[in-house]
Amino acid sequence: MRGLAQFVMTGRKQAIIAAGLLGLIPLINLLSPAVVGIVMLRKGLQEATFVFIWGALPLVVWAMLGDIVPLVLLFGITGLTWLLRETESWEFTFLAAIAIGLVIEIYLRLQPAVLDAVFQQLQPYFQQNNLQGMEIEEIRETMTTIIGSVYMFLAIVLTMLARWMQASLFNPGGFQSEIHQLRIKQKVALILLGFMLLCSFGILIPQAWVLYFMIPLVFSGVGLLHAVVAKRKMSSMVLVVFYVLLMLPVVIQVVVLLALIDSWYDFRARLDQVG
């Protein structure tokens, strides 16, 4: 990835070539938004616009063929990296990423054929478990939000990738410092907690939307763990085990809880005081 960053930063022509060629390849085309992102972070909106236009061309073709997600991510990550450049705040960037998940969810609702094919494959499972009618519809609603939240998560990861590529060339160690300082402040944490409670009771917003409001806290919790491991000079195996366990829902809930507590308690500051 560092090699890609070096090529992109060589000049506008190279950045356009990278964004365009990456955009042609299925799955790999998700890296095209990251190319635009690093240009945005390093050179600003005007220069990134040229790369964005050329990078969008192959993604528009994919959208016409039925895969609109890479194009949505291109717009989303361009916006996220612009916001990160202007505010230098991962907190605001995480909140803005919620909009990307919602856009994907709206698209899936407007284009039900996308999920129809998936649910046709699941028919034997539904029949085996006697699921029908409202139960299947509830599963469909939840899956729509899960897909949206996955792409919200992916948008944040690609934005982080762009930031890492920028830092690896121009500010070595800077990205690691940012990760260690990831923390949701009290006011934003209260807002996220309020929406999560509304979701839990099904008031005004769907219950499944709790995923959108949890993801910023998950990243905050991950940043906290990275900071603790670094400050306490623990083995990197601690992080390996953590990421394996993070696939368990109960671990994600614990991470979210720790992130919420950290918003008030600020574990990092207290660790610094202890020394």
C-alpha positions in Angstrom: 0.0 0.0 0.0 2.9 2.3 0.7 4.1 1.7 -2.9 0.6 2.7 -4.2 0.7 5.9 -2.0 4.1 6.8 -3.4 2.9 6.3 -7.0 -0.3 8.4 -6.4 1.7 11.2 -4.8 4.1 11.4 -7.7 1.7 13.7 -9.6 -1.8 14.3 -10.8 -1.4 12.0 -13.8 -0.3 9.1 -11.7 -3.1 9.6 -9.2 -5.7 9.6 -12.1 -4.2 6.5 -13.6 -4.3 4.7 -10.2 -7.9 5.7 -9.5 -9.1 4.8 -13.0 -7.4 1.4 -13.3 -8.3 0.3 -9.8 -11.9 1.3 -10.5 -12.1 -1.2 -13.4 -11.4 -4.3 -11.3 -14.2 -5.9 -9.2 -13.6 -5.8 -5.4 -10.3 -4.0 -6.0 -12.4 -1.0 -7.2 -13.0 -0.3 -3.5 -9.4 1.0 -3.4 -10.2 3.7 -5.9 -12.0 5.9 -3.3 -8.9 5.5 -1.0 -6.7 6.9 -3.8 -9.0 10.0 -4.0 -8.9 10.1 -0.2 -5.1 10.4 0.1 -5.1 13.1 -2.6 -7.8 15.0 -0.7 -5.9 14.6 2.6 -2.6 15.8 1.2 -3.5 18.3 -1.5 -7.0 19.4 -0.8 -10.4 19.7 -2.6 -9.3 21.3 -5.8 -6.6 18.7 -6.7 -8.8 15.8 -5.5 -11.6 16.9 -7.8 -9.6 16.0 -10.9 -8.8 12.6 -9.5 -12.4 12.1 -8.4 -13.8 12.8 -11.8 -11.6 10.3 -13.6 -11.9 7.8 -10.8 -15.7 8.0 -11.0 -15.9 7.0 -14.7 -15.4 3.3 -14.3 -17.5 3.3 -11.1 -20.4 4.9 -13.0 -20.2 2.0 -15.4 -20.3 -0.5 -12.5 -23.3 1.4 -11.2 -25.1 1.1 -14.6 -24.4 -2.6 -14.4 -26.1 -2.8 -11.1 -23.3 -2.3 -8.5 -23.7 1.2 -7.1 -21.8 0.5 -3.9 -18.3 1.5 -5.1 -19.7 4.8 -6.5 -21.5 5.5 -3.2 -18.2 4.8 -1.4 -16.3 7.1 -3.7 -18.6 10.0 -2.8 -18.6 9.0 0.8 -14.9 8.6 1.3 -14.2 11.8 -0.6 -16.6 13.6 1.8 -15.1 11.9 4.9 -11.5 12.7 4.0 -12.5 16.3 3.2 -14.1 16.5 6.6 -11.1 14.9 8.3 -8.8 17.4 6.6 -10.9 20.4 7.6 -11.6 19.4 11.2 -8.8 17.0 12.1 -11.5 15.2 14.0 -12.1 11.4 13.7 -15.1 11.9 16.0 -16.9 14.0 13.4 -15.7 11.7 10.6 -17.2 8.7 12.4 -20.6 10.5 12.8 -20.6 11.5 9.1 -20.0 7.9 8.1 -23.4 7.0 9.5 -24.9 8.8 6.4 -23.0 6.4 4.1 -24.7 3.4 5.8 -28.1 5.0 5.6 -27.6 5.7 1.8 -26.7 2.1 1.2 -29.8 1.0 3.2 -32.1 3.4 1.3 -30.7 2.0 -2.0 -31.4 -1.6 -0.9 -34.9 -0.6 0.0 -35.5 1.1 -3.4 -33.9 -1.8 -5.2 -35.4 -4.9 -3.5 -34.2 -7.2 -6.3 -30.7 -7.0 -4.8 -31.9 -8.8 -1.7 -34.4 -11.0 -3.5 -31.7 -13.1 -5.0 -30.2 -13.7 -1.6 -33.5 -14.6 0.0 -34.2 -17.1 -2.8 -31.1 -19.0 -1.8 -32.3 -18.9 1.9 -35.7 -20.4 1.1 -34.6 -24.0 2.2 -33.5 -22.5 5.6 -36.8 -20.7 6.0 -38.8 -23.8 5.2 -36.7 -26.0 7.5 -37.3 -23.6 10.4 -40.9 -22.9 9.5 -40.2 -19.2 9.0 -42.7 -17.2 6.9 -44.5 -14.0 6.5 -43.6 -11.4 9.1 -40.7 -13.4 10.4 -39.0 -13.4 7.0 -39.8 -9.7 6.6 -38.1 -8.9 9.9 -35.0 -10.8 8.9 -35.0 -8.8 5.6 -35.3 -5.5 7.5 -32.4 -6.5 9.8 -30.2 -7.7 7.0 -30.7 -4.4 5.1 -29.4 -2.5 8.1 -26.5 -5.0 8.6 -25.4 -4.5 5.0 -25.6 -0.7 5.4 -23.5 -0.9 8.6 -20.9 -3.1 7.0 -20.4 -0.5 4.3 -20.3 2.3 6.9 -17.6 0.3 8.6 -15.8 -0.2 5.3 -15.9 3.5 4.5 -14.3 4.3 7.8 -11.6 1.6 7.3 -10.8 3.0 3.8 -10.7 6.5 5.1 -8.2 5.2 7.7 -6.2 3.5 5.0 -6.0 6.8 3.1 -4.8 8.5 6.3 -2.3 5.8 7.0 -0.9 6.0 3.4 -0.6 9.8 3.8 1.2 9.5 7.2 3.5 6.7 6.0 4.9 9.1 3.4 4.8 12.5 5.1 4.3 11.9 8.9 5.7 8.6 10.0 4.1 7.5 13.2 1.4 10.1 13.0 -1.4 7.7 12.2 -0.5 5.5 15.1 -0.7 8.6 17.4 -4.1 9.4 16.0 -5.4 5.9 16.6 -4.1 6.0 20.2 -6.0 9.3 20.7 -9.3 8.1 19.3 -12.0 9.0 21.8 -15.6 9.9 21.7 -16.2 13.0 23.9 -19.0 13.2 26.4 -21.5 15.3 24.4 -21.3 13.0 21.3 -21.3 9.9 23.5 -24.6 11.1 25.0 -26.1 11.6 21.6 -25.0 8.2 20.4 -26.2 6.6 23.7 -29.6 8.4 23.3 -30.1 7.1 19.8 -29.1 3.6 20.9 -31.7 3.7 23.7 -34.3 4.8 21.2 -33.4 1.9 19.0 -33.5 -0.5 21.9 -37.1 0.5 22.7 -38.1 0.8 19.0 -39.0 4.5 19.5 -39.0 6.6 16.3 -36.2 4.7 14.6 -35.8 0.9 13.8 -34.1 -1.3 16.4 -31.5 -2.5 13.9 -30.2 1.0 13.5 -28.4 0.6 16.8 -25.5 -0.8 14.7 -24.9 2.6 13.1 -24.6 4.3 16.4 -22.4 1.6 17.9 -19.7 1.6 15.2 -18.2 5.0 16.2 -17.9 3.6 19.8 -16.3 0.4 18.5 -13.6 2.4 16.8 -13.1 4.5 19.9 -12.8 1.3 22.0 -10.3 -0.2 19.6 -8.2 3.0 19.8 -8.3 2.8 23.6 -7.0 -0.8 23.6 -4.2 0.2 21.2 -3.2 3.1 23.5 -3.2 0.9 26.6 -1.1 -1.8 24.9 1.4 0.8 23.8 1.5 2.7 27.1 1.9 -0.6 29.1 4.4 -2.0 26.5 2.3 -5.2 26.2 2.9 -7.9 23.6 1.4 -7.4 20.2 -0.2 -10.8 20.6 -2.7 -9.0 22.9 -4.0 -7.1 19.9 -4.1 -10.3 17.8 -6.2 -12.1 20.4 -8.4 -9.0 20.8 -9.2 -8.8 17.0 -10.0 -12.5 17.0 -12.4 -12.2 19.9 -13.9 -9.0 18.4 -15.9 -11.3 16.1 -18.0 -12.3 19.1 -21.0 -10.0 19.7 -20.5 -10.0 23.5 -16.9 -8.7 23.0 -18.2 -5.9 20.8 -20.7 -4.9 23.5 -17.9 -4.8 26.1 -15.8 -2.6 23.8 -18.8 -0.2 23.3 -19.3 -0.1 27.0 -15.6 0.7 27.7 -15.7 3.4 25.0 -18.7 5.0 26.7 -17.0 4.9 30.1 -13.8 6.3 28.6 -15.8 9.3 27.4 -16.2 10.4 31.0 -13.3 8.6 32.7 -10.5 9.2 30.1 -8.4 6.1 30.8 -5.5 7.4 28.7 -5.1 10.5 30.9 -5.2 8.4 34.1 -2.6 6.0 32.7 -0.3 9.0 32.0 -0.8 10.1 35.6 0.1 6.7 36.9 3.1 6.6 34.7 
